[in-house]
Amino acid sequence: MADQSSKDSEKAKAPGGEMSVREAGKKGGDTVRERYGSGFYETIGRKGGQATRERHGAQFYETIGQKGGRVVKDKYGSDFYEEIGHKGGQKVKALIAEAKKNQADEAERAANAANASAAAAAKPAKKTTPKE
């Protein structure tokens, strides 16, 4: 029931009925991103994290992480962690393979360029005879 009331408040129109709370939030976020850049969110997030650590201590993050982990485990089950771990591992495996392929392609291009340069330098210059 609480979920429904929060959804209703997101849909509620401001007096005058011009914009929902969600639309206003998105518009404000877009304006901030345009004005200050997307790195701004990283900066304020870091500042907020530091302030939280100073106020509650580093142990606080461990505690809330454990609470969140229990909620996820209760909702999705223990196998969920195995599944997402496998997906993450597959993604890392693919990224490593892609990086190795890109590195090999770059090395091949560099070798080809060096070979072409060496071949051009070794090629004797054409002799021209003066025309009479």
N, C-alpha and C positions, 0 to 999 in steps of 0.2 A: 504494500500500500504506500509506503514511503517513496518507492521508486516512481509510482504514478504521480504523486504530488510534485516531485522534482521535475518530472517531464512536463507537467502542466505549467510550472513556473517558468520553464524555458520557453514555452509557447506563448506565455502571457504577453500581451501587447502593452507597451508603455501608454500612459495617458495620451490620448490622441490617436492611438492605434497605428503608429507609423512603423515601429521596428520591434522585434522580439528581443528578449534579453540575450539570446544566443547570437542573433544578428549583430546586436550592438557590441558584444564581446569580440566577435570576429572582426568587425570593422575597426575597433580600437586596436586589436592585435596587429592587423594589417598596417594601420597607420604608424604604429611604433616600429614595425619592421622596416617600413619604407624610410622613416625618419632616421633611425639609429642603426639599421642593418641587423641581420640575423645574429651576428656575434654578440649583440647586446643581451640577448636572452641567456647566452652562456655566461656572460659576465655577472648578471644579476643572480643567476642560479648559483654560481660559485660563491658570491657574497652571502647569499642566503644560507648556503651550506655551512660556511664558516661561522656565521652568527649562530646557527643551530648547534654546531659542535661546541662553541664557546658557552652557550646557555645550558645545554643538556649533557655535554660530554660525548666523547667518541663512542662509548658503550651504547648510547641511544640508538645509533644506526644499526648495531648488531641486534638490539632488541626489536626494533621495528621490522628489520629484515626477517627475523625469525617469525614474528607475528604474521607478516605477509606470506611467508613460506607455508605456514600452517594453514592459512586460509586457502591458498592455491591447492595444497595437498588435499584438503577436505573437499574442495570443489571438483578437482579433476582427477584425483587419485595419485598414488605413488608412481605409476607407470608414465604419467605425464612428463615427469622430469627426465626419464629415460628417452622418451620420444623427442623432447625438445633438445636434449643433449646430442642425440643422434643427428637431428636436423642441423644443429650448429656445427657438429663435426664434419658433416658432408659439405656444408657451405665453406668451411675453412679449407677442406681438402680441394674443393673446386677453385677457390681463390689462389691457393698455392700452385696448383697445376697451371692456372692461367698466367700467374706471374712468371713461372718457369718458362712457359711457352713464349711469352713476351720477351723475356731475357734472351732466349735462344734466337728468336727472330731478330732482335736488335744486334746480337753478336754476328749473325749471318749477314745482315745488311752492312755492318761495319767491315767485315771481312771482304765482302763483295766490293765495297767502295775502295778499300785498300788495294785489292787486286786490280781494279780498274785503273787506279791512280798509278800503280807500279807498271802496269802494261803500257800506259800512255807515256810514262817517263822512259821506258826501255825502247820504245818504238823510235827507229831512226828518223831524223827529219828528212823530208823529201828534198832532193837536190833539184834545183831548177836551172835550166840552161838558158842563157840569154838568147832572145830571138833576134835575128838579124833583119 
